[in-house]
Amino acid sequence: MTPDTLDADRDLAADGNETSSDSGYRVPGLERGLKILMEFSPREPVLGAPELSRRLSIPRTTVFRLLQTLEFLGFLERADKDRNYRLGVAVLRLGFEYLSSLELTDLGLPIIEKLRDETGLTSHIVIRDARDVVFVAKAQSHAPIFSSVKVNVGTRLPAHATTHGQVLMGDLTFEELKKLYPEPELERFTTQTPATVDELYERIRDDARRGFAISESSFERGISVVSAPVRNDSRRIVAVITTTIPRREIDASLLDGGLVDKVRRAADELSQRLNYRPKSGPNSGNKYMKALGL
């Protein structure tokens, strides 16, 4: 064994002995390995041990051993002749297994395909994962113009900066939103990105009042969307159904042709398939809507 290997073994063994009232039954070594995987992104697809060690405050020898283990299991692969890595095929396999296990994708795919056929527009199902939105199902338009739209299953976008994310956060109270975004200023991608949590909350409330959202080039220039929330049997928003229009502005003929109603009907149909049943009666307001003050 090399000195580095011995050091790594001691680090990992120490991880296995860590206990605290906060960690409970967590396994620190496994947690560190998963955190390494989570550092890879479309913006940074290739990373090495020194950078990962710095970011995660983990000894470099420990990172090296974890990288080797993840490589052996297929979750990472060598990116070049140096010690840099990128995500491996095992991550993709897990991702597809997760998507196939989602009830809403199985139930929703025929719905967005029908929406695509009715509107001629590419349609998606989108969910929220903490501060990101994730596209989990897609019905591609047959029109050639949509070949320029590079949003596929698995694409992640920042929730606060996208209409999809703002609709998906429609159940959050202001306190929950502040906990999710504790920073004083939010990262801005365009002039239309909310600059603060207060501004983001107002956007969320406006969309929640309407029951849908329309965005014209608010995140990506030349792309507009119409989105509507999907709820499950607990009446929580679990997804949005959205259509993508490859133009800076939405043609009035699309809106006059009932595009918003079609998207809302599709979202309502998926909600019903997820056993969502709105309460009836004069005082039946959703408790989450009440929390929003709506």
N, C-alpha and C positions, 0 to 999 in steps of 0.2 A: 504493500500500500504506500502511496505517496503521502507526504505531509498534508497536502491539500485535501486528499480523500479522508485522512484521519480527522482533520479539523471539521470537515463536512459531516462525518459520522457523529462526532461529538455534538455538533450543532443540532442535528436532527434528533439525536437521542434526548438532548435537553428539551427540544420542542415537545417530545412525547411525554415528558415529566411535568410540563407546565400545567398548573391548575390554578383557578381563581374563581371567586364567586360570580364573576362576570362571564367567564368562558364556559362554565358548566361542562358539558360533554364534548365541546369542540376539540378538534384535533389540529393543533397549530401547524404541523408540517403539511397536512392536506390543505389547510387554509392558505398557507403561503404559496403552495403550488397553484391553487386556483387564482390567487391574486396575480401571479405571474401571467397566466393565460389572459386575464382581464386587462392587462396593460397593452396588449396588441390591439390595433384598431386600423381602419382603412387609412387613417392619417399617418400611422406609424406601424406599418406591417412587418418591419424588421427591427429587432432589438437584440442587444447583447447582454452578457452577464454584468459588466460594469455599470451600465445604465440602469438595469433592473435592480441591482444592489443599491444604487443611490436612491432610486425612487421609493423603494419599499423598505429601506433601512434594514436590509437583511445582509449578513456577511456574504462576501463574494463567493467563498467556498461553498456555502450552503446553496446559494443560487445556482452555482455550477452543477452541483449534484442534483438539484431539482430539475434543472434543464435537461440533464442527461436522462433522468427518469421519464420526463414528459416526452422526450424524443423516442425513447424505447417503446413507449405505449402508443406512439403515433400522433400525439397531440401537438407536437412541435416537429419541425424538420429544419435542417441546415439551410440557411439562405445563401451562403457563399462559402468560400474556402476558410474564412475566419470563424470565430465562435459566435456568429450572429445566427438568430433563429427567426422563423416565421411559423404561423399556425399550420398544423398538419391536417390531414384528411380526417382524423378521428374527431376533431372538433366539428367539422362539417357533418359527419355522420350523426353525432349527438344532436346537432341542431335540427337536422331533418327528422330524427326520431321524436324530438320535442314537438316540432310543428305537427307531425302526424298524430301526436297524442292529444292535440288541442281539439276539443269538441267543436269549438266555434269555426275552425278551419274546415272540418268535415261538413258541418252544416251550412257554412257560409259560402263555400266555393260555388255551388249551383246558383246562389242568390246573386253574387257579384257577376257571374257569367251572364245571367239574365239581365242584370243592370247594364252590362257592357253591350249586350245585343240591342237593348232598348235605346241606349243613348249614343252608341258608337264610340264611347270613351273608355279608356283603360280604367278599370276599377280595382280597388284594393281593400283588404281588411288590415287594420293597423291596431296594435296594442301598445301599452306603455310599460316600459321596464325602467322604473325609477325615474331618472332624468332624461331618458331617451324614449323615442317611439321606434317600434320595430314593425316592418312590413311583413306580415305572415302569410298572406295569400294574394294572388294577383290574377286578374282576368284581362289579358292583353287585347287592346283594340286591334282590329284588322286593318285600320287605316295606316298607310305608309308614314304619315306625319309623326306617328307615335314612336317610330324607331329612334328618335332623338331623346326620348325620355328614359333616363338611365336609373330608374328605381325598380329594384327587383326584390324578391322574397329574401329577407335577411338584412336589407338595408336599414341602417340606423340613422336617425336624425335627432337633433336636440329638441326636446319636448317644448321648452318654453318659447322657442323661436318659430314653431310651426303651428299651423291651424289645427292639425291633427292632435298635437299634444295639448293644446289649449282646450279642445273639446274633451279629450280623455281625462283632463284634470277637473272636469265640471263638478265632481262630487266633493272636491277638497275644500275644507274650510280655510280661512285665511291663516290660522295657526298652523295647519298642516302644510300649507304652501310655504310658509316661512321656514318651517323645519326642513323642507325639501330644498329650499334655496336660501340658505342663511347669509349669503354674501350681499353686501350693500348694493352692488350693481351687477346686472346680468350681462353675460357675454352677448354682444350684438353682432348680427350677421348682415342686416340691412337697416336702413333708417326706420323700417316698420317693426323691428324687433323690440319688444318691451324692454325698457331700460332698468326697471326696478320691479320688485315683487308686487308693490302696490299697483303698478300699471298692468302687470300680468294678471293680477286678480280681477281687475276691472274688465279686461278682455274675456277672461273665463266667465265672469258673470253675464256679460252681454251675450256670449254664445249660448250659455245655459238658458237664458230667458227665451231666446229664439228657438232653441231646440235643433239648431244646425249652424254651420259656419260657412262663409264664402271668403276666399282669399284670392287676391289678384296680385301675383308676383311679390308676395310678402316675404318669401324665403328664398326663392330662386327666380331670377329674372326670366320671364317668358313662360312661366308655369303658374296656372291658376287651379284652384281646387274647390270642390263643394264636399263638405263632410257632415255626417250625422252620427250621433252616439248610439251604441248598442248596449243594452242592459241585460243582466242575467236575473236569475230567480230571487236574488237578494236585493234587486233594484239598483245595483251598482253599475256604473259604466265600466265595461270590460273591453270595449273595442270601439273603433269607428269604421264606418264604411265611407269610402271616399272615391270620387271620380277626379281624374286629372285632365285638364284642358291645356294643350300645349300652346297657349297664347298669353300675352301680357294681360289681356282683359278678357272677360267672359262675354262672348257675343250675346247681345240681347235676345236673339232668336232662341238660344238655348234656354235662357231663363223663362222666356215667354212660352216655350214648349214644355214647361213643367219639369225642368231638370232637378230643381230642389225637391219637389214632391216625389220624384222617382227615387232620389237618394234616400229621402226620409222613409219612404215605403220599404225600401230594401233593408234599412237599418231596423225598422219596426218588425219586419218579417223574421230577421235573424234573432231579434230580441225574443219574439214569441217562441221560436224554436229552442231558445235557451231557457224557456219557462218563465220569462218575465211576464208578470201580470200587474198592471197599474192598479193602485188602490182606487176604489170608487167612493163617492160621497163628497159632501161639501168641505169636510175637514180632513181630506185624505192626502194632503201634500206630503211628498217624500221628505223624510226627516233630513236627508242630505240637502235637499233644496231649501228646507227651512233654515238649516245651518248657514246656508249662503245668503239668507235674507231675501229669498225670491218668493 
